[in-house]
Amino acid sequence: MWASLTLCVLIGSFSGCVTPNYLANRKVRENALASTLNLVSRKGPQISERTWNTMRRYDLDSRYDADRKKCFAYIRERIIEIPDAELIYALSELSYVEGKRAERAGNASDALNHYGVALTNSYDYLFSKDLGTTRNFYDPQFRGACDLYNESLEDTLRLLCSENQIQPGQTYTIKTPDREFVVRTEMRGQWKANEFDRYEFVSDYEIETLRNRHTTYGLGVPLIAVRRPQNEGSDRPEAENYYPKGLSYAVTALMRCVPEKTGDRPGQSKTCVLEFFDPLTANQIQLAEQWVPLETDLTTPLAYFLDSPEFRKRNEATEGLLNPADSLEKSGLYMLEPYDPDRIPVLMVHGLWSSPMTWMDMFNDLRSFPEIRERYQFWFYLYPSGQPFWISATQLRGDLMAMRKAFDPHRRDKPLDEMVLVGHSMGGLVSRMQTIDSGDEFWKIVSDQPVQNADQAIAKLKGDPTDRNRLVSTLFFRPNSSIRRVITIGTPHRGSEFANDYTRWLARKFIKLPSRAISTGNRLAENNPTLFKDTQLLTVANAIDSLAPESPIFPVMMRAKRAPNVKYHNIIGVLEDPSFVQARAGSGDGVVEYASAKMDDVESELIVDSDHTKIHMTPKAIFEVRRILLEHLKTVDANDRVALRTESELDPDVISRPLDQGMGVHDYRGVDKVEVNDFNPATLQR
């Protein structure tokens, strides 16, 4: 028991593996109108003082007190006769308050009617052309109209979802006591219409663990779209294996109000189009000939997935350390976004006693920058961290090949050949091993008998062909030509003093290596008694053994031939004021000394004041990764320009092509736009 506890304390220094809660339910949902309309007060909801002023100005206050229904009908008539932004806003707010009162009273149909009036009239206020000269974008009322639109749309969706499962691509007829609405739903992203199992509302949750919540302000209702697993049977696509169960995406819902005929006001609309947008690909859309920012939330849907039972089960870091055999079936490449052939992959590789969970702060922050999410997609690698890192590197090589075959078998997706790897701690070693040529150097670690290539090694070995191929694939390999840049963070390039005799002894007591690996090594050792000079690497080595400074693999990695087209970057932790225990490890992050973390072949090196477990979570490190990714884009785009010029010399037609077509040249102002044409009401007929 004491030994087990000691092992957890010592090895835990490499990463940390507490599984936190990422999300909590709000007691009262977030609502931008809560304070202005006193929605949660005992006397609420109540209309604002400014709306009361408008009512008095138009001599409507007494009508409102006498009969609200007749008052609303009268206001609608006045708006048709004399369009006035203040009056349209007042009607929207009055209707929203009335909808809240009806919902509190349990009258869902009446509430739905009032929310519909609030929605269409706030849309009228924001987009009608005849209000263009009086609409004041600097007036707080303008943002108030945005909030009325958003909240009335959300309350409408809540009522609809309570009775129906909203399915994009379908048309719905909504009947209320006063009117009838026709709503057509459309998916505006790279998803399929039936891709999602259900929708949750972002406003029901608050973030607990992720450091930052990334949102944008505009129009629309941010949603959590929970993905439906596709084709569980034998016809399941290979690409489906890369999406974990329970995966959820960020979606923004927006309602477009379509007047019945020319000259009608949007407030009279009986036809609406409900659209679902992907905020990763568009944060502005066109409404009524205006570019409108979307209200988005990228973080809450991510936290919802991280809190799901499916992800927690797959993310068991301790099992990956202590029982690599059982965690093998969960290992592999995973995507938390839909695969995009036009974006460059960034693959994040965790370290010892860790999992993809350790990257979530960096992932969350990086994709909050439009210039990053426009050009990059983020992937994660999960592997049994208790096994030697060279075994994990071998598995990653195979997994990258399988991924390419599943998504791009004809190798037509050019961004896949610009891949960036980011590795923390031991994950940095796994990543760098993807970019070196083994030659016969790794073979020499285990055998004095010379061979020149993998075929000669297989021929020299005796035993089962599967065993021989498995060993040789670990010792002989070439660089992955798709990888262009590697970022290592807190990586022990020369091993760590924490992997000492005592921790290695403990690790051998408690880490259960895969029986397949042990039996393969034992069989090969028995069948080739004079071939191997060190059978320990074949039979008993684990992750702690592999990180010992005296491990023979580090000198080999240092002198191995590197791929000439790969650039390396390094981020190192050096504590300015380490604790007594950390200080014993020397100048470094408390686990990896600076002398071990430093590399001379890098394009850049950044020192961060952080302990080993949190280097990659610090704002300084995250911002440095962003800088490197932007630098990578400049290189990619420059190469594309050279390629285009070369092509133009051969093809005269290319000379007339605009400079920013076909080259990957992008605008970094952070504006993603999607233009959607207004709909013809006739298209809504089934």
JOLINTA-V424880 format. One record per run of one state. SS is the DSSP state (@ for helix, = for strand, . for the rest). FROM is the first residue (numbers start at 1). TO is the last residue. If there is no record, write none. Layout:
BEGIN
SS;FROM;TO, SS;FROM;TO
END
This chain:
BEGIN
.;1;1, @;2;12, .;13;22, =;23;25, .;26;48, @;49;57, .;58;60, @;61;66, .;67;67, @;68;81, .;82;84, @;85;104, .;105;107, @;108;127, .;128;128, @;129;131, .;132;139, @;140;163, .;164;170, =;171;175, .;176;179, =;180;188, .;189;195, =;196;201, @;202;204, =;205;207, .;208;214, =;215;216, .;217;218, =;219;219, .;220;220, =;221;227, .;228;237, @;238;242, .;243;247, =;248;258, .;259;265, @;266;268, .;269;270, =;271;277, .;278;283, =;284;287, .;288;289, =;290;294, .;295;295, =;296;297, .;298;298, @;299;306, .;307;308, @;309;314, .;315;316, @;317;322, .;323;323, @;324;330, .;331;331, =;332;335, .;336;343, =;344;349, .;350;355, @;356;366, .;367;369, @;370;373, .;374;375, =;376;382, .;383;388, @;389;407, .;408;413, @;414;418, =;419;424, .;425;425, @;426;435, =;436;437, .;438;440, @;441;446, =;447;447, .;448;453, @;454;460, .;461;464, @;465;475, .;476;482, =;483;489, .;490;500, @;501;510, .;511;514, @;515;527, .;528;531, =;532;532, .;533;535, @;536;539, .;540;542, @;543;546, .;547;552, @;553;559, .;560;560, =;561;562, .;563;566, =;567;573, .;574;579, @;580;583, .;584;587, =;588;588, .;589;592, =;593;593, @;594;597, .;598;603, =;604;608, .;609;611, @;612;617, .;618;618, @;619;650, .;651;651, @;652;655, .;656;672, =;673;674, .;675;680, @;681;684, .;685;686
END
